Amino acid sequence: MALTRYAVKRLLGILPLLFLLSLLSFSIIHLAPGSPASTLLGEKAFDPAAVQALEERLGLDQPLPLQYLSWLSRVLSGDLGQSIGLKPGYPVIQLLGERVFPTLALSVSSLLLALLIAVPLGVTSALKPHSFFDRFFSFLAFAEFSLPNFWLAMMLILVFSVSLNWLPSSGMADPRLASFSWPDFFAHLLLPMVVLALGEAAALTRYVRGSMLEVLQQEFIRTAKAKGLPSHVVFYKHALRNALLPLLTLLGYSIPGLLSGAVLTETVFGWPGMGRLAVNAVFSRDYPVLMAEVLLFGFLTLIGNLVADILYACADPRIRYEQP
């Protein structure tokens, strides 16, 4: 019951945070140099009359506070507006809906692959600290963590797409088409998934190693060994379970992190997700799409933190969110 009250309180606290986020983002986006009207008009952008007429039609000639209140009233009624740069007149919510599946597929698969890599490597490094295995994979983790995602993406494209011609270099088949096939989808998914997963696995590996080393030094582990419990019982039931508990908190932050990290990765691989949509919206000065993406990423970040706290409390009975 206390956990439910805590979750409801946190959910209500999300609303003012989203309001502040929207206010700051709206101001920064609209105060940036340039205008959507100039971008849309192209060669006619040198005609002040044409620019002014288009700005009046789009409502961009009004004072900034009035523009924000108009946008906020539409959002509160469930209308995210219409695209003014990417697909003029196209509903923003429908534009985002078309990008949800590719982004979720890429983010979820990358996170699962990162966990499959990070947990075994981190645990093994902790069980053999300062060994050759530990030093080697620590070096690889730091090296991978330092590499920019876009550079690694281009190297993988050069090797597996250009040189070996094993995997496609960009794009994704539309699931709504009759020609869509899952083998082709996974072939396109593999390279961007590996790029995102390796970057996330590098950070998770170090985190799991440090958590495991800390748990192995606790009194209850030495007590379990002194009682004569088998090594596998001590490891799996006592050490590993407690070492992975803090990972739940980190996973809550990883989900929005993967979405933001997918911006460059999706752009390099031509993956039709929300990250690539955000980049295209920036270049086309599509304010409604940009604001929708900012709100979505902000909401996912706050929800990810809340879910991580709830999962941690469910997994560890020592955690309580009762009011004093």
Short mmCIF file of the C-alpha atoms (twelve columns), coordinates in Angstrom:
data_MODEL
# 
_entry.id   MODEL 
# 
loop_
_atom_site.group_PDB 
_atom_site.id 
_atom_site.type_symbol 
_atom_site.label_atom_id 
_atom_site.label_alt_id 
_atom_site.label_comp_id 
_atom_site.label_asym_id 
_atom_site.label_seq_id 
_atom_site.Cartn_x 
_atom_site.Cartn_y 
_atom_site.Cartn_z 
_atom_site.pdbx_PDB_model_num 
ATOM 1   C CA . MET A 1   0.000  0.000   0.000   1 
ATOM 2   C CA . ALA A 2   2.842  2.353   0.868   1 
ATOM 3   C CA . LEU A 3   4.500  1.519   -2.447  1 
ATOM 4   C CA . THR A 4   1.280  2.351   -4.310  1 
ATOM 5   C CA . ARG A 5   1.015  5.725   -2.574  1 
ATOM 6   C CA . TYR A 6   4.647  6.404   -3.404  1 
ATOM 7   C CA . ALA A 7   4.104  5.535   -7.086  1 
ATOM 8   C CA . VAL A 8   1.004  7.743   -7.331  1 
ATOM 9   C CA . LYS A 9   2.857  10.634  -5.680  1 
ATOM 10  C CA . ARG A 10  5.755  10.264  -8.099  1 
ATOM 11  C CA . LEU A 11  3.396  10.101  -11.078 1 
ATOM 12  C CA . LEU A 12  1.711  13.328  -9.995  1 
ATOM 13  C CA . GLY A 13  5.146  14.917  -9.608  1 
ATOM 14  C CA . ILE A 14  5.906  14.159  -13.248 1 
ATOM 15  C CA . LEU A 15  3.349  16.711  -14.459 1 
ATOM 16  C CA . PRO A 16  5.070  19.895  -13.194 1 
ATOM 17  C CA . LEU A 17  8.433  18.557  -14.381 1 
ATOM 18  C CA . LEU A 18  7.057  17.997  -17.877 1 
ATOM 19  C CA . PHE A 19  5.564  21.491  -17.810 1 
ATOM 20  C CA . LEU A 20  8.938  23.050  -16.959 1 
ATOM 21  C CA . LEU A 21  10.641 20.882  -19.573 1 
ATOM 22  C CA . SER A 22  8.160  21.964  -22.253 1 
ATOM 23  C CA . LEU A 23  8.508  25.641  -21.298 1 
ATOM 24  C CA . LEU A 24  12.304 25.610  -21.467 1 
ATOM 25  C CA . SER A 25  12.418 23.517  -24.639 1 
ATOM 26  C CA . PHE A 26  9.814  25.657  -26.406 1 
ATOM 27  C CA . SER A 27  11.736 28.823  -25.579 1 
ATOM 28  C CA . ILE A 28  15.119 27.467  -26.659 1 
ATOM 29  C CA . ILE A 29  13.781 25.974  -29.913 1 
ATOM 30  C CA . HIS A 30  11.978 29.154  -30.960 1 
ATOM 31  C CA . LEU A 31  14.801 31.485  -29.952 1 
ATOM 32  C CA . ALA A 32  17.302 29.620  -32.145 1 
ATOM 33  C CA . PRO A 33  18.336 31.471  -35.324 1 
ATOM 34  C CA . GLY A 34  16.327 30.700  -38.438 1 
ATOM 35  C CA . SER A 35  12.684 30.111  -39.206 1 
ATOM 36  C CA . PRO A 36  10.646 27.167  -40.519 1 
ATOM 37  C CA . ALA A 37  9.161  29.539  -43.089 1 
ATOM 38  C CA . SER A 38  12.582 30.237  -44.595 1 
ATOM 39  C CA . THR A 39  13.342 26.512  -44.729 1 
ATOM 40  C CA . LEU A 40  10.043 25.655  -46.368 1 
ATOM 41  C CA . LEU A 41  10.218 28.426  -48.972 1 
ATOM 42  C CA . GLY A 42  13.678 27.492  -50.227 1 
ATOM 43  C CA . GLU A 43  14.654 29.940  -52.956 1 
ATOM 44  C CA . LYS A 44  11.658 32.149  -52.129 1 
ATOM 45  C CA . ALA A 45  13.053 32.705  -48.616 1 
ATOM 46  C CA . PHE A 46  14.665 35.916  -49.900 1 
ATOM 47  C CA . ASP A 47  11.191 37.384  -50.427 1 
ATOM 48  C CA . PRO A 48  10.204 39.025  -47.094 1 
ATOM 49  C CA . ALA A 49  6.547  39.184  -48.103 1 
ATOM 50  C CA . ALA A 50  6.425  35.430  -48.791 1 
ATOM 51  C CA . VAL A 51  8.145  34.670  -45.480 1 
ATOM 52  C CA . GLN A 52  5.774  36.919  -43.551 1 
ATOM 53  C CA . ALA A 53  2.703  35.406  -45.215 1 
ATOM 54  C CA . LEU A 54  3.812  31.852  -44.381 1 
ATOM 55  C CA . GLU A 55  4.659  32.778  -40.782 1 
ATOM 56  C CA . GLU A 56  1.191  34.264  -40.381 1 
ATOM 57  C CA . ARG A 57  -0.379 31.088  -41.748 1 
ATOM 58  C CA . LEU A 58  1.665  28.938  -39.353 1 
ATOM 59  C CA . GLY A 59  1.032  31.237  -36.385 1 
ATOM 60  C CA . LEU A 60  4.733  32.050  -35.998 1 
ATOM 61  C CA . ASP A 61  4.146  35.793  -36.165 1 
ATOM 62  C CA . GLN A 62  2.499  35.853  -32.730 1 
ATOM 63  C CA . PRO A 63  4.434  36.675  -29.535 1 
ATOM 64  C CA . LEU A 64  6.274  33.700  -28.079 1 
ATOM 65  C CA . PRO A 65  4.111  33.406  -24.920 1 
ATOM 66  C CA . LEU A 66  0.957  33.267  -27.045 1 
ATOM 67  C CA . GLN A 67  2.511  30.602  -29.277 1 
ATOM 68  C CA . TYR A 68  3.376  28.521  -26.206 1 
ATOM 69  C CA . LEU A 69  -0.111 28.850  -24.684 1 
ATOM 70  C CA . SER A 70  -1.676 27.883  -28.010 1 
ATOM 71  C CA . TRP A 71  0.605  24.846  -28.286 1 
ATOM 72  C CA . LEU A 72  0.020  23.841  -24.643 1 
ATOM 73  C CA . SER A 73  -3.774 24.038  -24.989 1 
ATOM 74  C CA . ARG A 74  -3.635 21.713  -27.996 1 
ATOM 75  C CA . VAL A 75  -1.358 19.245  -26.188 1 
ATOM 76  C CA . LEU A 76  -3.633 19.151  -23.121 1 
ATOM 77  C CA . SER A 77  -6.514 18.270  -25.442 1 
ATOM 78  C CA . GLY A 78  -4.471 15.396  -26.928 1 
ATOM 79  C CA . ASP A 79  -3.431 17.161  -30.125 1 
ATOM 80  C CA . LEU A 80  0.337  17.311  -30.720 1 
ATOM 81  C CA . GLY A 81  -0.188 19.450  -33.784 1 
ATOM 82  C CA . GLN A 82  0.804  18.951  -37.392 1 
ATOM 83  C CA . SER A 83  4.205  18.724  -38.989 1 
ATOM 84  C CA . ILE A 84  5.345  21.948  -40.656 1 
ATOM 85  C CA . GLY A 85  8.645  20.795  -42.157 1 
ATOM 86  C CA . LEU A 86  8.984  17.041  -42.619 1 
ATOM 87  C CA . LYS A 87  5.451  16.315  -43.834 1 
ATOM 88  C CA . PRO A 88  3.475  19.571  -43.861 1 
ATOM 89  C CA . GLY A 89  -0.032 19.027  -42.544 1 
ATOM 90  C CA . TYR A 90  0.694  15.453  -41.357 1 
ATOM 91  C CA . PRO A 91  -0.401 14.756  -37.716 1 
ATOM 92  C CA . VAL A 92  2.610  14.618  -35.393 1 
ATOM 93  C CA . ILE A 93  1.135  11.829  -33.283 1 
ATOM 94  C CA . GLN A 94  0.762  9.668   -36.378 1 
ATOM 95  C CA . LEU A 95  4.302  10.515  -37.455 1 
ATOM 96  C CA . LEU A 96  5.621  9.370   -34.059 1 
ATOM 97  C CA . GLY A 97  3.446  6.268   -34.118 1 
ATOM 98  C CA . GLU A 98  5.109  5.124   -37.330 1 
ATOM 99  C CA . ARG A 99  8.525  5.327   -35.621 1 
ATOM 100 C CA . VAL A 100 7.676  3.586   -32.334 1 
ATOM 101 C CA . PHE A 101 8.149  -0.004  -33.503 1 
ATOM 102 C CA . PRO A 102 11.614 0.481   -35.085 1 
ATOM 103 C CA . THR A 103 12.896 2.403   -32.038 1 
ATOM 104 C CA . LEU A 104 11.493 -0.080  -29.516 1 
ATOM 105 C CA . ALA A 105 12.869 -3.020  -31.481 1 
ATOM 106 C CA . LEU A 106 16.320 -1.449  -31.607 1 
ATOM 107 C CA . SER A 107 16.380 -0.263  -27.961 1 
ATOM 108 C CA . VAL A 108 14.990 -3.429  -26.349 1 
ATOM 109 C CA . SER A 109 17.176 -5.801  -28.375 1 
ATOM 110 C CA . SER A 110 20.253 -3.652  -27.657 1 
ATOM 111 C CA . LEU A 111 19.541 -3.661  -23.920 1 
ATOM 112 C CA . LEU A 112 19.048 -7.444  -23.833 1 
ATOM 113 C CA . LEU A 113 22.277 -8.011  -25.754 1 
ATOM 114 C CA . ALA A 114 24.129 -5.589  -23.455 1 
ATOM 115 C CA . LEU A 115 22.945 -7.534  -20.397 1 
ATOM 116 C CA . LEU A 116 23.937 -10.862 -21.959 1 
ATOM 117 C CA . ILE A 117 27.443 -9.456  -22.459 1 
ATOM 118 C CA . ALA A 118 27.868 -7.379  -19.311 1 
ATOM 119 C CA . VAL A 119 26.606 -9.695  -16.567 1 
ATOM 120 C CA . PRO A 120 28.834 -12.749 -17.343 1 
ATOM 121 C CA . LEU A 121 31.895 -10.583 -18.017 1 
ATOM 122 C CA . GLY A 122 31.383 -8.407  -14.942 1 
ATOM 123 C CA . VAL A 123 30.783 -11.350 -12.613 1 
ATOM 124 C CA . THR A 124 33.740 -13.328 -13.971 1 
ATOM 125 C CA . SER A 125 36.036 -10.305 -13.634 1 
ATOM 126 C CA . ALA A 126 34.935 -9.886  -10.011 1 
ATOM 127 C CA . LEU A 127 35.591 -13.547 -9.217  1 
ATOM 128 C CA . LYS A 128 39.104 -13.240 -10.679 1 
ATOM 129 C CA . PRO A 129 40.178 -9.699  -9.757  1 
ATOM 130 C CA . HIS A 130 43.459 -8.395  -11.190 1 
ATOM 131 C CA . SER A 131 43.844 -11.521 -13.325 1 
ATOM 132 C CA . PHE A 132 44.696 -11.405 -17.027 1 
ATOM 133 C CA . PHE A 133 41.009 -11.958 -17.824 1 
ATOM 134 C CA . ASP A 134 39.982 -9.055  -15.585 1 
ATOM 135 C CA . ARG A 135 42.606 -6.666  -16.965 1 
ATOM 136 C CA . PHE A 136 41.929 -7.620  -20.578 1 
ATOM 137 C CA . PHE A 137 38.177 -7.115  -20.447 1 
ATOM 138 C CA . SER A 138 38.542 -4.001  -18.306 1 
ATOM 139 C CA . PHE A 139 40.727 -2.567  -21.059 1 
ATOM 140 C CA . LEU A 140 38.154 -3.531  -23.695 1 
ATOM 141 C CA . ALA A 141 35.333 -1.991  -21.644 1 
ATOM 142 C CA . PHE A 142 37.183 1.320   -21.229 1 
ATOM 143 C CA . ALA A 143 38.154 1.328   -24.909 1 
ATOM 144 C CA . GLU A 144 34.598 0.684   -26.070 1 
ATOM 145 C CA . PHE A 145 33.220 3.258   -23.650 1 
ATOM 146 C CA . SER A 146 35.574 5.839   -25.185 1 
ATOM 147 C CA . LEU A 147 34.670 5.118   -28.806 1 
ATOM 148 C CA . PRO A 148 32.015 7.326   -30.410 1 
ATOM 149 C CA . ASN A 149 28.996 5.347   -31.573 1 
ATOM 150 C CA . PHE A 150 29.028 6.899   -35.032 1 
ATOM 151 C CA . TRP A 151 32.690 5.874   -35.598 1 
ATOM 152 C CA . LEU A 152 32.033 2.288   -34.534 1 
ATOM 153 C CA . ALA A 153 28.927 2.228   -36.747 1 
ATOM 154 C CA . MET A 154 30.910 3.348   -39.792 1 
ATOM 155 C CA . MET A 155 33.629 0.770   -39.109 1 
ATOM 156 C CA . LEU A 156 31.066 -2.032  -38.904 1 
ATOM 157 C CA . ILE A 157 29.443 -0.857  -42.123 1 
ATOM 158 C CA . LEU A 158 32.847 -0.764  -43.819 1 
ATOM 159 C CA . VAL A 159 33.695 -4.314  -42.716 1 
ATOM 160 C CA . PHE A 160 30.412 -6.241  -42.788 1 
ATOM 161 C CA . SER A 161 28.517 -4.331  -45.489 1 
ATOM 162 C CA . VAL A 162 31.134 -2.955  -47.880 1 
ATOM 163 C CA . SER A 163 34.019 -5.432  -47.619 1 
ATOM 164 C CA . LEU A 164 32.291 -8.710  -46.756 1 
ATOM 165 C CA . ASN A 165 28.802 -7.851  -48.064 1 
ATOM 166 C CA . TRP A 166 27.210 -9.952  -45.315 1 
ATOM 167 C CA . LEU A 167 24.727 -7.444  -43.906 1 
ATOM 168 C CA . PRO A 168 22.774 -4.468  -45.275 1 
ATOM 169 C CA . SER A 169 24.221 -1.076  -44.393 1 
ATOM 170 C CA . SER A 170 21.034 0.926   -43.842 1 
ATOM 171 C CA . GLY A 171 17.256 1.050   -43.865 1 
ATOM 172 C CA . MET A 172 14.504 -1.262  -42.665 1 
ATOM 173 C CA . ALA A 173 11.601 -2.853  -44.493 1 
ATOM 174 C CA . ASP A 174 8.221  -1.371  -43.644 1 
ATOM 175 C CA . PRO A 175 6.215  -3.948  -41.578 1 
ATOM 176 C CA . ARG A 176 3.026  -2.756  -43.299 1 
ATOM 177 C CA . LEU A 177 4.244  -3.925  -46.709 1 
ATOM 178 C CA . ALA A 178 3.419  -7.369  -48.062 1 
ATOM 179 C CA . SER A 179 7.100  -7.906  -48.912 1 
ATOM 180 C CA . PHE A 180 8.138  -7.565  -45.243 1 
ATOM 181 C CA . SER A 181 10.022 -10.566 -43.837 1 
ATOM 182 C CA . TRP A 182 11.472 -11.137 -40.378 1 
ATOM 183 C CA . PRO A 183 14.843 -12.516 -41.591 1 
ATOM 184 C CA . ASP A 184 15.355 -9.337  -43.610 1 
ATOM 185 C CA . PHE A 185 14.294 -7.232  -40.610 1 
ATOM 186 C CA . PHE A 186 16.810 -8.921  -38.293 1 
ATOM 187 C CA . ALA A 187 19.529 -8.583  -40.922 1 
ATOM 188 C CA . HIS A 188 18.982 -4.810  -40.961 1 
ATOM 189 C CA . LEU A 189 18.680 -4.724  -37.154 1 
ATOM 190 C CA . LEU A 190 21.924 -6.544  -36.357 1 
ATOM 191 C CA . LEU A 191 24.527 -3.833  -36.959 1 
ATOM 192 C CA . PRO A 192 22.758 -0.921  -35.197 1 
ATOM 193 C CA . MET A 193 21.833 -3.267  -32.350 1 
ATOM 194 C CA . VAL A 194 25.462 -4.288  -31.860 1 
ATOM 195 C CA . VAL A 195 26.644 -0.660  -31.900 1 
ATOM 196 C CA . LEU A 196 24.214 0.390   -29.169 1 
ATOM 197 C CA . ALA A 197 24.675 -2.809  -27.150 1 
ATOM 198 C CA . LEU A 198 28.480 -2.599  -27.041 1 
ATOM 199 C CA . GLY A 199 28.418 0.962   -25.733 1 
ATOM 200 C CA . GLU A 200 25.886 0.069   -23.029 1 
ATOM 201 C CA . ALA A 201 27.651 -3.207  -22.156 1 
ATOM 202 C CA . ALA A 202 30.930 -1.383  -21.541 1 
ATOM 203 C CA . ALA A 203 29.364 0.695   -18.762 1 
ATOM 204 C CA . LEU A 204 27.280 -2.167  -17.329 1 
ATOM 205 C CA . THR A 205 30.283 -4.514  -17.169 1 
ATOM 206 C CA . ARG A 206 32.220 -2.155  -14.909 1 
ATOM 207 C CA . TYR A 207 29.139 -1.581  -12.781 1 
ATOM 208 C CA . VAL A 208 28.452 -5.317  -12.333 1 
ATOM 209 C CA . ARG A 209 32.114 -5.976  -11.512 1 
ATOM 210 C CA . GLY A 210 32.206 -3.290  -8.828  1 
ATOM 211 C CA . SER A 211 28.911 -4.409  -7.312  1 
ATOM 212 C CA . MET A 212 30.004 -8.054  -7.243  1 
ATOM 213 C CA . LEU A 213 33.345 -7.205  -5.613  1 
ATOM 214 C CA . GLU A 214 31.550 -5.232  -2.916  1 
ATOM 215 C CA . VAL A 215 29.109 -8.072  -2.159  1 
ATOM 216 C CA . LEU A 216 31.868 -10.708 -2.005  1 
ATOM 217 C CA . GLN A 217 33.510 -8.724  0.807   1 
ATOM 218 C CA . GLN A 218 30.386 -8.623  2.966   1 
ATOM 219 C CA . GLU A 219 30.110 -10.456 6.276   1 
ATOM 220 C CA . PHE A 220 27.171 -12.632 5.209   1 
ATOM 221 C CA . ILE A 221 29.252 -14.129 2.378   1 
ATOM 222 C CA . ARG A 222 32.033 -15.098 4.777   1 
ATOM 223 C CA . THR A 223 29.410 -16.492 7.168   1 
ATOM 224 C CA . ALA A 224 27.851 -18.579 4.407   1 
ATOM 225 C CA . LYS A 225 31.263 -19.995 3.501   1 
ATOM 226 C CA . ALA A 226 32.041 -20.704 7.157   1 
ATOM 227 C CA . LYS A 227 28.805 -22.697 7.464   1 
ATOM 228 C CA . GLY A 228 30.117 -25.020 4.781   1 
ATOM 229 C CA . LEU A 229 27.584 -24.126 2.103   1 
ATOM 230 C CA . PRO A 230 28.533 -25.302 -1.395  1 
ATOM 231 C CA . SER A 231 30.299 -22.712 -3.530  1 
ATOM 232 C CA . HIS A 232 27.539 -22.600 -6.134  1 
ATOM 233 C CA . VAL A 233 24.929 -21.894 -3.423  1 
ATOM 234 C CA . VAL A 234 27.029 -19.087 -1.969  1 
ATOM 235 C CA . PHE A 235 27.591 -17.642 -5.418  1 
ATOM 236 C CA . TYR A 236 24.142 -17.883 -6.993  1 
ATOM 237 C CA . LYS A 237 21.829 -17.563 -3.973  1 
ATOM 238 C CA . HIS A 238 23.704 -15.025 -1.888  1 
ATOM 239 C CA . ALA A 239 26.355 -13.170 -3.871  1 
ATOM 240 C CA . LEU A 240 24.947 -12.885 -7.393  1 
ATOM 241 C CA . ARG A 241 21.403 -12.044 -6.333  1 
ATOM 242 C CA . ASN A 242 22.515 -9.184  -4.099  1 
ATOM 243 C CA . ALA A 243 25.098 -7.923  -6.599  1 
ATOM 244 C CA . LEU A 244 22.523 -7.610  -9.369  1 
ATOM 245 C CA . LEU A 245 19.963 -5.722  -7.282  1 
ATOM 246 C CA . PRO A 246 21.557 -2.286  -7.896  1 
ATOM 247 C CA . LEU A 247 21.507 -3.102  -11.611 1 
ATOM 248 C CA . LEU A 248 17.734 -2.594  -11.576 1 
ATOM 249 C CA . THR A 249 18.237 1.067   -10.781 1 
ATOM 250 C CA . LEU A 250 20.771 1.444   -13.560 1 
ATOM 251 C CA . LEU A 251 18.424 -0.167  -16.077 1 
ATOM 252 C CA . GLY A 252 15.836 2.512   -15.382 1 
ATOM 253 C CA . TYR A 253 18.335 5.114   -16.556 1 
ATOM 254 C CA . SER A 254 19.537 2.953   -19.452 1 
ATOM 255 C CA . ILE A 255 16.241 2.981   -21.361 1 
ATOM 256 C CA . PRO A 256 16.114 6.737   -22.040 1 
ATOM 257 C CA . GLY A 257 19.878 6.661   -22.499 1 
ATOM 258 C CA . LEU A 258 19.532 4.118   -25.277 1 
ATOM 259 C CA . LEU A 259 16.862 6.235   -26.944 1 
ATOM 260 C CA . SER A 260 19.071 9.319   -26.902 1 
ATOM 261 C CA . GLY A 261 22.086 7.302   -28.010 1 
ATOM 262 C CA . ALA A 262 20.049 5.938   -30.892 1 
ATOM 263 C CA . VAL A 263 19.847 9.404   -32.453 1 
ATOM 264 C CA . LEU A 264 23.283 9.170   -34.087 1 
ATOM 265 C CA . THR A 265 23.109 5.408   -34.601 1 
ATOM 266 C CA . GLU A 266 19.752 5.599   -36.382 1 
ATOM 267 C CA . THR A 267 21.047 8.445   -38.529 1 
ATOM 268 C CA . VAL A 268 24.180 6.558   -39.601 1 
ATOM 269 C CA . PHE A 269 22.269 3.367   -40.401 1 
ATOM 270 C CA . GLY A 270 19.230 5.106   -41.890 1 
ATOM 271 C CA . TRP A 271 17.064 3.368   -39.283 1 
ATOM 272 C CA . PRO A 272 13.520 4.820   -39.430 1 
ATOM 273 C CA . GLY A 273 13.150 5.412   -35.693 1 
ATOM 274 C CA . MET A 274 12.414 8.369   -33.446 1 
ATOM 275 C CA . GLY A 275 16.079 9.288   -33.126 1 
ATOM 276 C CA . ARG A 276 16.442 9.829   -36.858 1 
ATOM 277 C CA . LEU A 277 13.113 11.650  -36.881 1 
ATOM 278 C CA . ALA A 278 14.475 14.082  -34.273 1 
ATOM 279 C CA . VAL A 279 17.552 14.828  -36.382 1 
ATOM 280 C CA . ASN A 280 15.447 15.421  -39.489 1 
ATOM 281 C CA . ALA A 281 13.096 17.653  -37.502 1 
ATOM 282 C CA . VAL A 282 16.038 19.798  -36.372 1 
ATOM 283 C CA . PHE A 283 17.261 20.354  -39.915 1 
ATOM 284 C CA . SER A 284 13.766 21.120  -41.206 1 
ATOM 285 C CA . ARG A 285 12.901 23.390  -38.253 1 
ATOM 286 C CA . ASP A 286 9.823  21.280  -37.551 1 
ATOM 287 C CA . TYR A 287 8.885  22.756  -34.159 1 
ATOM 288 C CA . PRO A 288 5.826  20.556  -33.396 1 
ATOM 289 C CA . VAL A 289 7.767  17.345  -34.047 1 
ATOM 290 C CA . LEU A 290 10.720 18.551  -31.965 1 
ATOM 291 C CA . MET A 291 8.501  19.449  -29.023 1 
ATOM 292 C CA . ALA A 292 6.722  16.093  -29.217 1 
ATOM 293 C CA . GLU A 293 10.062 14.262  -29.179 1 
ATOM 294 C CA . VAL A 294 11.350 16.316  -26.228 1 
ATOM 295 C CA . LEU A 295 8.208  15.585  -24.211 1 
ATOM 296 C CA . LEU A 296 8.342  11.894  -25.094 1 
ATOM 297 C CA . PHE A 297 12.011 11.481  -24.141 1 
ATOM 298 C CA . GLY A 298 11.468 13.476  -20.938 1 
ATOM 299 C CA . PHE A 299 8.449  11.368  -20.005 1 
ATOM 300 C CA . LEU A 300 10.331 8.118   -20.659 1 
ATOM 301 C CA . THR A 301 13.239 9.312   -18.511 1 
ATOM 302 C CA . LEU A 302 10.976 10.109  -15.569 1 
ATOM 303 C CA . ILE A 303 8.977  6.889   -15.960 1 
ATOM 304 C CA . GLY A 304 12.211 4.888   -16.234 1 
ATOM 305 C CA . ASN A 305 13.425 6.291   -12.929 1 
ATOM 306 C CA . LEU A 306 10.102 5.500   -11.262 1 
ATOM 307 C CA . VAL A 307 10.017 1.943   -12.605 1 
ATOM 308 C CA . ALA A 308 13.591 1.377   -11.412 1 
ATOM 309 C CA . ASP A 309 12.708 2.514   -7.888  1 
ATOM 310 C CA . ILE A 310 9.616  0.296   -7.785  1 
ATOM 311 C CA . LEU A 311 11.478 -2.762  -9.094  1 
ATOM 312 C CA . TYR A 312 14.250 -2.219  -6.572  1 
ATOM 313 C CA . ALA A 313 11.724 -2.075  -3.729  1 
ATOM 314 C CA . CYS A 314 10.005 -5.237  -4.978  1 
ATOM 315 C CA . ALA A 315 13.288 -7.118  -5.311  1 
ATOM 316 C CA . ASP A 316 14.782 -5.992  -2.004  1 
ATOM 317 C CA . PRO A 317 12.390 -6.267  0.990   1 
ATOM 318 C CA . ARG A 318 14.665 -3.970  3.010   1 
ATOM 319 C CA . ILE A 319 13.606 -1.009  0.864   1 
ATOM 320 C CA . ARG A 320 10.504 0.780   2.109   1 
ATOM 321 C CA . TYR A 321 8.846  3.939   0.831   1 
ATOM 322 C CA . GLU A 322 6.695  4.572   3.897   1 
ATOM 323 C CA . GLN A 323 6.218  8.079   5.181   1 
ATOM 324 C CA . PRO A 324 7.864  8.775   8.569   1 
# 
